[in-house]
Amino acid sequence: MARFLHLSDTHLGYRQYMMDLREEDFYESFNEAIDFGLEENVDFFVHTGDLFDTWSPSNRAMNEFKKAMIKLYKKNKTMYLIMGDHDRPKRTDEVASRIFDFLGVKLLGTEELQSIVINYGGEDILLSGISNMKGLRKNSLVDQYRKADIEAKSYKNSIMMSHQGVLPYLIPEACEVDSKDLPVNYKYLAFGHVHDSYLITDKYPVFSYAGSTDLNSTNEIKNFLRNGKSVNLVDIENGKIDAQRVKLKSTRYLNAVNTNYASYMDDMQKILETPGINGKEPLISLTIHGNADRDDVKANLQLLKNVIIRGPVFEKEVKSIEEKPNMSKLQDYFKAYFKDDQMASLAENIFNSIKNEDNETSYRLIREIMQVE
């Protein structure tokens, strides 16, 4: 039997809200995942992309990764990884993670499918990787998966690593591939890119988005409150997979409170009494609707202890839209927001002109601005 840890979308170096403590949070959750894998004595680690938040990470981010890889190196553990869209250099340059190959970091599938055979627990395992394939690259993605499927037929144990948007886990405009086009001959499909975690074990093969190890966006709050952030602990033996989500304990509690002047203190107090908040101060984004005495609000909020408050943002009138099942295209959101076809078309054209092959990030920002419920 071989055991491995599947983690993804760690975004090392991300300084959310320009806060030092949020950058630290991302390092802490990453290190918790690494330490957990070592405690479980996994045979190897699988990271499915967006290791760093940018293709040119800071010295601090690279140093934090180096220190973690030294831990693995001393225990004779290998990390296999692929590039996410955040990892891919925007010009001719080296991939940041490849710098650490001397510590046993093995980068696979940077431009096309790459497969290796590894042996753990006395069994051969086909390990295939293909990095994020946005833009023109995605035209070859289905063919790459078909090629991978042919390879996997010859192996009892097999793992596919990929960093793509897969329909139906994202809206069509943000996807590179449909789930019906995924390989079927692998035993475990290890995916990155979607930050909410999914572990589908009742179908063949086992499919998982491990999810991010920390919250990159307020759009992740709902899933975080239900499931937390996690990694996958996976056993593979004789062609069978046993996978389980393991919730991370160090992830800071984040929430967004949309309230009014009459009830904002009660709503904040309810949040602070929520079970399961760890030792870190919760970070709350506060928006107060309607007329409010701003000085009174700020004075009252100062009375709250052991909490970090972003804002408050005072909104007399906030445009918001409710997502509906038939909203399958990005333009549907623009129309619902502007309630004007011409403005919706203009917004979509502007979006298409600036997205720079990064649909998900641009789409996420637009959703945040529009305050989609």
Backbone hydrogen bonds in HBPLUS format (Angstrom, degrees):
<---DONOR---> <-ACCEPTOR-->    atom                        ^
c    i                          cat <-CA-CA->   ^        H-A-AA   ^      H-
h    n   atom  resd res      DA  || num        DHA   H-A  angle D-A-AA Bond
n    s   type  num  typ     dist DA aas  dist angle  dist       angle   num
A0002-ALA N   A0236-ILE O   3.04 MM 234  5.41 169.2  2.06 151.6 155.0     1
A0236-ILE N   A0002-ALA O   2.86 MM 234  5.41 162.2  1.89 160.1 165.2     2
A0043-ASP N   A0003-ARG O   2.64 MM  40  5.46 152.9  1.71 146.0 153.6     3
A0004-PHE N   A0234-VAL O   2.86 MM 230  5.40 159.9  1.91 155.2 162.0     4
A0234-VAL N   A0004-PHE O   2.94 MM 230  5.40 176.8  1.94 171.1 170.4     5
A0005-LEU N   A0044-PHE O   3.22 MM  39  6.79 148.2  2.32 145.2 153.9     6
A0046-VAL N   A0005-LEU O   2.79 MM  41  5.99 165.3  1.81 169.4 165.6     7
A0006-HIS N   A0232-ASN O   2.86 MM 226  5.00 166.9  1.88 149.7 154.0     8
A0232-ASN N   A0006-HIS O   2.97 MM 226  5.00 176.0  1.97 151.6 153.0     9
A0007-LEU N   A0046-VAL O   2.93 MM  39  6.33 162.9  1.96 167.4 173.2    10
A0048-THR N   A0007-LEU O   3.13 MM  41  6.69 150.1  2.23 148.8 155.7    11
A0009-ASP N   A0049-GLY O   2.92 MM  40  5.77 146.3  2.04 170.6 177.7    12
A0011-HIS N   A0050-ASP O   2.98 MM  39  5.64 167.1  2.00 162.0 157.7    13
A0014-TYR N   A0011-HIS O   3.12 MM   3  5.84 153.9  2.19 144.5 144.1    14
A0012-LEU N   A0051-LEU O   2.89 MM  39  6.22 169.0  1.90 143.9 140.1    15
A0053-ASP N   A0012-LEU O   3.07 MM  41  5.54 154.0  2.14 141.9 135.0    16
A0018-MET N   A0015-ARG O   2.96 MM   3  5.20 141.8  2.11 138.1 133.6    17
A0019-MET N   A0016-GLN O   3.03 MM   3  5.92 158.1  2.07 125.9 129.3    18
A0022-ARG N   A0019-MET O   3.22 MM   3  5.37 132.0  2.46  97.9 109.8    19
A0023-GLU N   A0019-MET O   3.36 MM   4  6.77 152.9  2.44 146.2 152.7    20
A0024-GLU N   A0020-ASP O   3.03 MM   4  6.39 159.3  2.07 152.1 158.1    21
A0025-ASP N   A0021-LEU O   2.93 MM   4  6.14 146.2  2.05 136.7 146.1    22
A0026-PHE N   A0022-ARG O   3.26 MM   4  6.55 152.8  2.34 146.1 150.3    23
A0027-TYR N   A0023-GLU O   3.34 MM   4  6.74 152.2  2.42 146.0 153.1    24
A0027-TYR N   A0024-GLU O   3.10 MM   3  5.18 118.4  2.50  97.7 112.7    25
A0028-GLU N   A0024-GLU O   2.91 MM   4  6.20 157.8  1.96 155.0 161.8    26
A0029-SER N   A0025-ASP O   2.96 MM   4  6.23 165.2  1.98 158.2 160.4    27
A0030-PHE N   A0026-PHE O   3.20 MM   4  6.21 156.7  2.25 137.8 144.4    28
A0031-ASN N   A0027-TYR O   2.90 MM   4  6.11 163.4  1.93 150.8 155.5    29
A0032-GLU N   A0028-GLU O   2.86 MM   4  6.07 147.9  1.96 145.8 155.1    30
A0033-ALA N   A0029-SER O   3.11 MM   4  6.34 156.4  2.17 143.6 148.8    31
A0034-ILE N   A0030-PHE O   3.01 MM   4  6.38 159.7  2.06 151.0 156.7    32
A0035-ASP N   A0031-ASN O   2.84 MM   4  5.97 169.0  1.85 151.4 154.6    33
A0036-PHE N   A0032-GLU O   2.85 MM   4  5.97 153.6  1.92 146.5 154.1    34
A0037-GLY N   A0033-ALA O   3.04 MM   4  6.28 160.3  2.08 148.0 152.7    35
A0038-LEU N   A0034-ILE O   3.07 MM   4  6.41 154.5  2.14 149.5 156.4    36
A0039-GLU N   A0035-ASP O   2.88 MM   4  6.11 156.2  1.94 148.7 155.4    37
A0040-GLU N   A0036-PHE O   2.95 MM   4  6.20 148.9  2.05 149.7 158.0    38
A0042-VAL N   A0037-GLY O   3.10 MM   5  5.63 175.5  2.10 158.5 159.9    39
A0041-ASN N   A0038-LEU O   2.96 MM   3  4.79 150.9  2.04  98.2 107.2    40
A0045-PHE N   A0078-THR O   2.93 MM  33  6.24 164.0  1.96 162.1 164.3    41
A0080-TYR N   A0045-PHE O   2.90 MM  35  6.14 172.3  1.91 155.7 154.2    42
A0047-HIS N   A0080-TYR O   2.87 MM  33  6.26 163.2  1.90 160.7 165.8    43
A0082-ILE N   A0047-HIS O   3.29 MM  35  6.81 137.0  2.49 153.2 165.2    44
A0062-MET N   A0058-SER O   3.08 MM   4  6.40 165.6  2.10 155.8 159.0    45
A0063-ASN N   A0059-ASN O   2.89 MM   4  6.02 151.0  1.97 146.1 154.6    46
A0064-GLU N   A0060-ARG O   2.94 MM   4  6.19 154.9  2.00 152.5 158.6    47
A0065-PHE N   A0061-ALA O   3.09 MM   4  6.35 157.8  2.14 146.6 152.5    48
A0066-LYS N   A0062-MET O   2.86 MM   4  6.05 156.3  1.92 144.3 151.6    49
A0067-LYS N   A0063-ASN O   2.95 MM   4  6.19 160.5  1.99 149.5 153.4    50
A0068-ALA N   A0064-GLU O   3.22 MM   4  6.47 154.3  2.29 142.6 148.9    51
A0069-MET N   A0065-PHE O   2.93 MM   4  6.22 155.5  1.99 152.5 159.8    52
A0070-ILE N   A0066-LYS O   2.90 MM   4  6.16 141.4  2.05 149.8 160.5    53
A0071-LYS N   A0067-LYS O   3.36 MM   4  6.67 147.0  2.48 137.9 145.0    54
A0071-LYS N   A0068-ALA O   3.15 MM   3  5.24 122.8  2.49  95.1 108.8    55
A0072-LEU N   A0068-ALA O   3.28 MM   4  6.73 152.3  2.36 142.3 149.0    56
A0073-TYR N   A0069-MET O   2.83 MM   4  6.04 159.5  1.87 147.6 153.8    57
A0074-LYS N   A0070-ILE O   2.97 MM   4  6.13 157.4  2.02 149.1 153.5    58
A0075-LYS N   A0072-LEU O   3.03 MM   3  5.13 132.2  2.26  98.4 111.9    59
A0077-LYS N   A0072-LEU O   2.84 MM   5  4.88 174.3  1.84 140.9 141.7    60
A0076-ASN N   A0073-TYR O   3.09 MM   3  4.92 161.0  2.13 101.8 106.5    61
A0106-LYS N   A0079-MET O   2.88 MM  27  6.23 170.5  1.89 164.0 167.2    62
A0081-LEU N   A0106-LYS O   2.93 MM  25  6.28 160.1  1.97 156.4 157.6    63
A0108-LEU N   A0081-LEU O   2.88 MM  27  6.19 161.4  1.91 166.2 172.2    64
A0132-ASN N   A0083-MET O   3.00 MM  49  6.16 155.8  2.06 143.6 151.1    65
A0087-ASP N   A0084-GLY O   3.04 MM   3  5.14 136.7  2.24  99.5 111.8    66
A0088-ARG N   A0084-GLY O   3.28 MM   4  6.53 136.1  2.48 148.6 159.1    67
A0098-ARG N   A0095-VAL O   3.03 MM   3  5.59 141.9  2.18 114.4 124.8    68
A0099-ILE N   A0096-ALA O   3.18 MM   3  5.80 158.3  2.23 115.4 121.5    69
A0100-PHE N   A0097-SER O   3.14 MM   3  5.83 160.3  2.18 116.0 121.2    70
A0101-ASP N   A0098-ARG O   3.25 MM   3  5.47 150.5  2.34 119.5 115.7    71
A0103-LEU N   A0100-PHE O   3.01 MM   3  5.56 162.0  2.04 115.2 121.1    72
A0104-GLY N   A0101-ASP O   3.02 MM   3  5.16 155.0  2.08 113.7 113.7    73
A0131-SER N   A0109-GLY O   2.82 MM  22  5.57 159.5  1.87 155.3 151.3    74
A0114-GLN N   A0129-GLY O   3.05 MM  15  5.46 150.3  2.14 150.7 159.9    75
A0129-GLY N   A0114-GLN O   2.86 MM  15  5.46 155.0  1.92 151.4 159.6    76
A0116-ILE N   A0127-LEU O   2.93 MM  11  5.43 158.4  1.98 146.7 152.7    77
A0127-LEU N   A0116-ILE O   2.87 MM  11  5.43 176.9  1.87 169.9 170.5    78
A0118-ILE N   A0125-ILE O   2.93 MM   7  5.25 164.1  1.96 154.6 154.2    79
A0125-ILE N   A0118-ILE O   2.71 MM   7  5.25 150.8  1.79 162.3 167.3    80
A0120-TYR N   A0123-GLU O   3.21 MM   3  5.65 146.7  2.33 157.0 151.4    81
A0123-GLU N   A0120-TYR O   3.13 MM   3  5.65 167.6  2.15 116.1 120.0    82
A0126-LEU N   A0157-ASN O   2.98 MM  31  6.32 168.5  2.00 144.8 142.9    83
A0159-ILE N   A0126-LEU O   2.77 MM  33  6.19 155.5  1.83 167.8 175.8    84
A0128-SER N   A0159-ILE O   2.89 MM  31  6.24 170.7  1.90 166.2 169.1    85
A0161-MET N   A0128-SER O   2.70 MM  33  5.97 159.4  1.74 149.5 156.9    86
A0130-ILE N   A0161-MET O   2.97 MM  31  6.35 143.2  2.11 147.6 158.6    87
A0137-ARG N   A0134-LYS O   3.20 MM   3  5.57 132.6  2.43 140.6 133.3    88
A0138-LYS N   A0135-GLY O   3.25 MM   3  5.90 147.6  2.36 112.7 119.6    89
A0139-ASN N   A0136-LEU O   3.27 MM   3  5.88 159.3  2.32 114.1 119.5    90
A0140-SER N   A0137-ARG O   3.13 MM   3  5.99 161.2  2.17 123.8 127.7    91
A0141-LEU N   A0138-LYS O   3.09 MM   3  4.97 160.1  2.13 103.2 109.5    92
A0144-GLN N   A0140-SER O   3.01 MM   4  6.26 150.0  2.10 149.3 158.5    93
A0144-GLN N   A0141-LEU O   3.05 MM   3  5.00 115.6  2.48  94.0 110.0    94
A0145-TYR N   A0141-LEU O   2.95 MM   4  6.30 153.8  2.02 153.5 160.6    95
A0146-ARG N   A0142-VAL O   2.97 MM   4  6.27 151.1  2.05 147.1 155.3    96
A0147-LYS N   A0143-ASP O   2.97 MM   4  6.21 154.3  2.03 146.2 153.0    97
A0148-ALA N   A0144-GLN O   2.94 MM   4  6.20 155.1  2.01 145.3 152.5    98
A0149-ASP N   A0145-TYR O   2.88 MM   4  6.13 151.9  1.96 145.7 153.2    99
A0150-ILE N   A0146-ARG O   3.20 MM   4  6.50 150.2  2.30 144.3 150.4   100
A0151-GLU N   A0147-LYS O   3.26 MM   4  6.63 158.0  2.31 147.2 152.5   101
A0152-ALA N   A0148-ALA O   2.97 MM   4  6.25 157.7  2.02 154.7 160.8   102
A0154-SER N   A0151-GLU O   3.30 MM   3  6.15 159.4  2.34 121.3 125.1   103
A0155-TYR N   A0152-ALA O   3.12 MM   3  5.47 170.4  2.13 118.6 120.5   104
A0187-LYS N   A0158-SER O   3.22 MM  29  5.36 144.3  2.35 115.9 125.9   105
A0188-TYR N   A0158-SER O   3.30 MM  30  6.67 139.4  2.48 141.6 152.7   106
A0160-MET N   A0188-TYR O   2.97 MM  28  6.39 163.4  2.00 161.2 166.3   107
A0190-ALA N   A0160-MET O   2.70 MM  30  5.84 155.4  1.76 165.5 174.3   108
A0162-SER N   A0190-ALA O   2.98 MM  28  6.41 151.9  2.06 158.7 163.0   109
A0192-GLY N   A0162-SER O   2.95 MM  30  6.41 138.3  2.12 143.7 154.4   110
A0176-GLU N   A0165-GLY O   2.81 MM  11  5.33 151.4  1.89 133.9 139.0   111
A0177-VAL N   A0165-GLY O   3.29 MM  12  6.61 156.4  2.35 165.8 168.9   112
A0169-TYR N   A0166-VAL O   2.73 MM   3  5.69 139.1  1.89 138.9 146.8   113
A0167-LEU N   A0177-VAL O   2.98 MM  10  6.41 160.7  2.02 152.7 158.6   114
A0179-SER N   A0167-LEU O   3.03 MM  12  5.71 143.6  2.17 153.4 157.2   115
A0174-ALA N   A0171-ILE O   2.95 MM   3  5.57 149.5  2.05 120.8 129.8   116
A0175-CYS N   A0172-PRO O   3.08 MM   3  5.24 167.9  2.09 113.4 116.5   117
A0181-ASP N   A0178-ASP O   2.90 MM   3  5.57 161.3  1.94 121.0 127.2   118
A0182-LEU N   A0179-SER O   3.22 MM   3  5.41 168.5  2.23 110.6 113.0   119
A0206-VAL N   A0187-LYS O   3.29 MM  19  6.25 147.3  2.41 143.4 137.7   120
A0189-LEU N   A0206-VAL O   2.79 MM  17  6.14 167.3  1.81 165.2 169.6   121
A0208-SER N   A0189-LEU O   3.01 MM  19  6.24 149.0  2.11 170.7 172.3   122
A0191-PHE N   A0208-SER O   2.82 MM  17  5.86 162.8  1.85 178.3 172.5   123
A0212-SER N   A0195-HIS O   3.01 MM  17  4.61 154.6  2.07 112.4 116.2   124
A0198-TYR N   A0209-TYR O   2.90 MM  11  5.00 159.8  1.94 138.7 144.6   125
A0209-TYR N   A0198-TYR O   2.94 MM  11  5.00 140.5  2.09 132.3 144.9   126
A0200-ILE N   A0207-PHE O   2.78 MM   7  5.16 168.7  1.79 168.2 169.6   127
A0207-PHE N   A0200-ILE O   3.14 MM   7  5.16 157.9  2.19 142.0 146.0   128
A0220-GLU N   A0217-SER O   3.10 MM   3  5.66 164.8  2.12 113.4 118.2   129
A0221-ILE N   A0218-THR O   3.14 MM   3  5.37 167.0  2.15 111.2 115.2   130
A0224-PHE N   A0220-GLU O   2.94 MM   4  6.03 155.3  2.00 151.5 159.6   131
A0225-LEU N   A0221-ILE O   2.82 MM   4  6.04 159.5  1.86 162.0 165.6   132
A0226-ARG N   A0222-LYS O   3.24 MM   4  6.49 142.5  2.39 139.3 148.7   133
A0227-ASN N   A0223-ASN O   2.80 MM   4  5.90 168.8  1.81 158.1 161.4   134
A0228-GLY N   A0224-PHE O   2.65 MM   4  4.27 145.5  1.77 121.7 130.1   135
A0248-LEU N   A0229-LYS O   2.74 MM  19  5.71 172.1  1.75 150.5 153.0   136
A0231-VAL N   A0246-VAL O   3.05 MM  15  5.38 149.9  2.14 139.0 146.5   137
A0246-VAL N   A0231-VAL O   2.75 MM  15  5.38 159.5  1.79 165.9 168.4   138
A0233-LEU N   A0244-GLN O   2.93 MM  11  5.47 164.3  1.96 162.9 164.0   139
A0244-GLN N   A0233-LEU O   3.04 MM  11  5.47 150.6  2.13 142.2 151.4   140
A0235-ASP N   A0242-ASP O   2.82 MM   7  5.06 162.3  1.85 143.8 149.8   141
A0242-ASP N   A0235-ASP O   2.94 MM   7  5.06 158.5  1.98 147.0 150.4   142
A0237-GLU N   A0240-LYS O   3.02 MM   3  5.33 158.6  2.06 146.4 153.3   143
A0240-LYS N   A0237-GLU O   2.85 MM   3  5.33 158.9  1.89 119.4 126.5   144
A0283-LEU N   A0253-TYR O   2.93 MM  30  6.35 163.0  1.96 164.0 168.3   145
A0255-ASN N   A0283-LEU O   3.16 MM  28  6.65 148.5  2.27 156.4 159.6   146
A0285-SER N   A0255-ASN O   2.97 MM  30  6.41 162.3  2.00 152.2 156.5   147
A0257-VAL N   A0285-SER O   2.79 MM  28  6.10 158.1  1.83 157.4 164.9   148
A0287-THR N   A0257-VAL O   2.87 MM  30  6.18 162.2  1.90 172.0 173.9   149
A0259-THR N   A0287-THR O   2.95 MM  28  6.31 169.7  1.96 168.1 170.1   150
A0289-HIS N   A0259-THR O   2.81 MM  30  6.13 165.7  1.83 149.3 152.3   151
A0263-SER N   A0260-ASN O   3.22 MM   3  5.71 138.1  2.41 108.4 118.4   152
A0264-TYR N   A0260-ASN O   3.01 MM   4  5.65 122.4  2.36 159.8 171.1   153
A0267-ASP N   A0263-SER O   2.95 MM   4  6.15 164.0  1.97 160.7 165.8   154
A0268-MET N   A0264-TYR O   2.94 MM   4  6.09 155.7  2.00 144.5 151.1   155
A0269-GLN N   A0265-MET O   2.95 MM   4  6.11 156.9  2.00 145.8 152.2   156
A0270-LYS N   A0266-ASP O   3.00 MM   4  6.26 154.4  2.07 148.8 155.0   157
A0271-ILE N   A0267-ASP O   3.19 MM   4  6.46 155.2  2.26 144.0 150.0   158
A0272-LEU N   A0268-MET O   3.05 MM   4  6.38 158.3  2.10 150.6 156.1   159
A0273-GLU N   A0269-GLN O   3.10 MM   4  6.32 127.4  2.39 140.4 153.5   160
A0273-GLU N   A0270-LYS O   3.20 MM   3  5.18 139.3  2.37  95.3 106.8   161
A0274-THR N   A0271-ILE O   3.07 MM   3  5.28 163.2  2.10 112.5 115.5   162
A0308-ILE N   A0282-PRO O   2.88 MM  26  6.09 173.1  1.88 172.7 172.1   163
A0284-ILE N   A0308-ILE O   2.82 MM  24  6.21 165.3  1.85 168.4 171.6   164
A0310-ARG N   A0284-ILE O   2.74 MM  26  6.00 167.5  1.76 153.3 157.8   165
A0286-LEU N   A0310-ARG O   3.05 MM  24  6.13 170.0  2.06 165.1 165.8   166
A0313-VAL N   A0286-LEU O   2.92 MM  27  6.33 159.7  1.96 147.8 153.4   167
A0288-ILE N   A0313-VAL O   2.79 MM  25  6.14 162.0  1.82 162.7 168.8   168
A0315-GLU N   A0288-ILE O   2.83 MM  27  6.05 169.4  1.84 155.6 158.0   169
A0290-GLY N   A0315-GLU O   2.75 MM  25  6.10 134.7  1.95 143.7 147.3   170
A0297-VAL N   A0293-ASP O   2.96 MM   4  6.26 159.4  2.01 156.9 163.2   171
A0298-LYS N   A0294-ARG O   2.97 MM   4  6.20 172.1  1.98 157.1 158.3   172
A0299-ALA N   A0295-ASP O   3.00 MM   4  6.14 154.9  2.06 145.2 152.1   173
A0300-ASN N   A0296-ASP O   2.99 MM   4  6.20 158.8  2.03 150.1 155.5   174
A0301-LEU N   A0297-VAL O   2.92 MM   4  6.14 160.3  1.96 156.6 162.3   175
A0302-GLN N   A0298-LYS O   3.22 MM   4  6.34 140.6  2.39 137.5 146.3   176
A0303-LEU N   A0300-ASN O   2.99 MM   3  5.39 151.2  2.08 107.9 116.8   177
A0304-LEU N   A0301-LEU O   3.08 MM   3  5.43 153.1  2.16 107.4 115.3   178
A0373-GLU N   A0321-ILE O   3.24 MM  52  6.57 166.2  2.26 166.9 171.0   179
A0327-MET N   A0324-LYS O   3.03 MM   3  5.57 163.3  2.06 123.6 125.8   180
A0328-SER N   A0326-ASN O   3.10 MM   2  5.66 124.7  2.42 105.7  90.4   181
A0332-ASP N   A0329-LYS O   3.00 MM   3  5.39 139.6  2.16 107.1 118.2   182
A0333-TYR N   A0330-LEU O   3.03 MM   3  5.50 132.5  2.26 108.7 119.9   183
A0334-PHE N   A0330-LEU O   3.35 MM   4  6.81 156.0  2.41 146.3 152.7   184
A0335-LYS N   A0331-GLN O   2.90 MM   4  6.13 161.4  1.94 153.1 157.5   185
A0336-ALA N   A0332-ASP O   3.01 MM   4  6.15 155.7  2.07 140.7 147.4   186
A0337-TYR N   A0333-TYR O   2.97 MM   4  6.14 143.5  2.11 143.7 153.5   187
A0338-PHE N   A0334-PHE O   2.87 MM   4  5.99 175.5  1.87 160.4 160.4   188
A0339-LYS N   A0335-LYS O   2.73 MM   4  5.07 142.0  1.87 132.3 143.4   189
A0344-ALA N   A0340-ASP O   2.90 MM   4  6.08 155.7  1.96 153.7 161.8   190
A0345-SER N   A0341-ASP O   2.89 MM   4  6.09 155.6  1.95 147.4 153.4   191
A0346-LEU N   A0342-GLN O   2.98 MM   4  6.23 157.1  2.04 146.5 152.9   192
A0347-ALA N   A0343-MET O   2.88 MM   4  6.08 161.8  1.91 149.6 154.4   193
A0348-GLU N   A0344-ALA O   2.98 MM   4  6.20 155.7  2.04 146.0 152.5   194
A0349-ASN N   A0345-SER O   2.96 MM   4  6.21 157.6  2.02 147.9 153.9   195
A0350-ILE N   A0346-LEU O   2.95 MM   4  6.22 158.6  1.99 152.6 158.4   196
A0351-PHE N   A0347-ALA O   2.89 MM   4  6.10 160.7  1.93 146.7 152.7   197
A0352-ASN N   A0348-GLU O   2.86 MM   4  6.12 163.1  1.89 152.8 156.6   198
A0353-SER N   A0349-ASN O   3.04 MM   4  6.20 139.0  2.21 139.3 150.0   199
A0353-SER N   A0350-ILE O   3.11 MM   3  5.13 126.4  2.41  94.9 109.1   200
A0354-ILE N   A0350-ILE O   3.23 MM   4  6.47 130.1  2.50 145.6 157.1   201
A0354-ILE N   A0351-PHE O   3.18 MM   3  5.48 144.4  2.32 104.4 114.0   202
A0355-LYS N   A0351-PHE O   3.05 MM   4  5.89 126.9  2.35 153.1 165.4   203
A0358-ASP N   A0355-LYS O   2.90 MM   3  5.41 140.9  2.05 115.6 127.1   204
A0362-SER N   A0358-ASP O   3.22 MM   4  6.41 177.7  2.22 163.8 164.5   205
A0363-TYR N   A0359-ASN O   2.76 MM   4  5.79 163.6  1.79 158.0 163.6   206
A0364-ARG N   A0360-GLU O   2.82 MM   4  5.93 155.3  1.89 146.9 154.0   207
A0365-LEU N   A0361-THR O   3.02 MM   4  6.27 158.2  2.07 149.5 154.5   208
A0366-ILE N   A0362-SER O   3.02 MM   4  6.28 159.5  2.06 149.9 155.4   209
A0367-ARG N   A0363-TYR O   2.95 MM   4  6.18 160.2  1.99 150.7 156.0   210
A0368-GLU N   A0364-ARG O   3.02 MM   4  6.27 152.5  2.10 145.4 152.9   211
A0369-ILE N   A0365-LEU O   2.96 MM   4  6.25 159.1  2.00 150.7 156.0   212
A0370-MET N   A0366-ILE O   2.93 MM   4  6.13 159.6  1.97 152.0 157.5   213
A0371-GLN N   A0367-ARG O   2.96 MM   4  5.97 116.4  2.37 134.6 149.9   214
A0372-VAL N   A0367-ARG O   3.31 MM   5  5.69 160.3  2.35 149.1 154.6   215
A0371-GLN N   A0368-GLU O   3.19 MM   3  5.00 144.1  2.32  93.6 104.2   216
